[in-house]
Each structure stands twice: as C-alpha cells, then as structure tokens.
Amino acid sequence: MLSGWTTLAERAARTRLLAVDGPEIAPWDELVSELRRELGQRGVTVHALDAREGMASWETIVASTSSTELADDPDFETLAEASLEDLFQRPVQAESKTDAVTVIFGPGAALSGHDELWYFDKPKRYAEAAVAAGAGRNLGQRDTPGNPTPGNPTTRRLFYIDWPILDRHRETIATRVSLWIDAQDADTPTALPAPTLAATAAALVRRPFRTRPVFNTTVWGGHWGQRQLGMAPTNRTAPWATN
C-alpha cells in the first residue's frame, strides 16, 4: 500500500501526462495543490487541466438526462442510460510538448489522452451528505466566469443520474487504471497499485466479509435497520418508509 502525497508525487514525476479520474466528491483542489507543492520541491512544474471544463453546459446535461415521466417527482427519477462521455462537449487535451508534468483531473479525465491513469475515489456516503447539506455538486454542475452554479444539488439526481453514470464509467476504464487512491483523508491519501487491488479483491470474495452499515434517512427509510440492527434509533424516517 502507498501512503501520503510524497509517495504519490514520486510516482507522478515518472510520467509526463497523468490523468486522474474519479467522482465529483473527490477532493480535487487538494490533489492539484499537493502535487504542485510536492513536485515543485523537486523542481518539477505541474500543469493542471480540469476535465470538467470539457463538459457540456449544465442546462444541456439536465435536458439530456432528465425524464419527462418523473419531472415533478421530488424523490424518484428514471435511471440515466447515458455514458459519461455523452455529457462532454469535447474532452480537454494537453499540449503535445511540455517539460511540465501535466495532470488532467476530475470526472472524465480518462477520456483525455494520457500516459498513465489513476482513480481518485471517495465513498458515496460523503457525496450524499455533502449534497444533502447543499455543499456538494451534482455531476456537471460547476461555476463559470460570471455565472455561479445554477440550481441546487439534489440527492435525487445523485442517486438516479450521477452514480449510475459514474459507476458505468469506472467499470469501463477499470482495466486501464494503474493506481486506485482512497481520498477519505485528503491530508494522507492511501493507494493500491492495480495488481494489488485485484489480488485483494480475489482473496476477499473467497471469505465472509462485512460491509459498512449506513443509515439512510431518505424516503425508502431505514426502519428495518432500526428494529433489527439498532441503527440510529432516534432518527426519524418518512412515515411511509417501512423497509
């Protein structure tokens, strides 16, 4: 296992064109600033390109991924069938000749030309909490010069649009990812090279394992978890949520 920005920077310094893909919730600002700091100490310049700059406008993304059947439903939406590439106007591309390490980062970075591909990930519960608090963003939602982020982020869109699209994208690029990075601790990220992760997963499926329990307060509830598992006994869920 690899740990810390210094280790990641040492690996990044070996390539000229690095793509770092991952979900919207990943701490992208920290990734760029820490790689710049670490590589700068080695006399290496980092040229950073945000992959999201190549996405279509937010209005176009909403129009192409929203259904008319459930347009007014506050909680449910038709599952998105689009690919992440469908949400792009044109993937960003790096300059062909440069002495810097170019880092293309953000959702869809793998769609741009690159020499090496990493995946910078964070559990979905962080995205749900951030969006529910109004602090996160939905996929494709971003500020543009003179135009703040339009609309409010919603868990409805997160569940039915963002995650299905991002999950399919991750599965599509998985065989090309050389390094999987856990970004839960932005100060000290940890990472596994692809062969190590594959070996770990192969060993894991041969034995019992326990997933992390999460109490969800959305409309499908969590009463079963309260009654059977004693989870969040004081939390209230919607009265019609009886699972």
Sequence and secondary structure as in RCSB ss.txt:
>XXXX:A:sequence
MLSGWTTLAERAARTRLLAVDGPEIAPWDELVSELRRELGQRGVTVHALDAREGMASWETIVASTSSTELADDPD
FETLAEASLEDLFQRPVQAESKTDAVTVIFGPGAALSGHDELWYFDKPKRYAEAAVAAGAGRNLGQRDTPGNPTP
GNPTTRRLFYIDWPILDRHRETIATRVSLWIDAQDADTPTALPAPTLAATAAALVRRPFRTRPVFNTTVWGGHWG
QRQLGMAPTNRTAPWATN
>XXXX:A:secstr
 EESHHHHHHHHTT SEEEEE  TTS HHHHHHHHHHHHHTTT  EEEEEGGGGB  HHHHHHHH  STTTT SS
        GGGGBSS     SS SSEEEEESTTGGGS  SEEEEEE  HHHHHHHHHTT S  TT   BTTB   
S   HHHIIIIIHHHHHHHHHHHGGG  EEEE SSSSS EEEEHHHHHHHHHHHTTS          STT  HHH
HHHH  STT    TT   
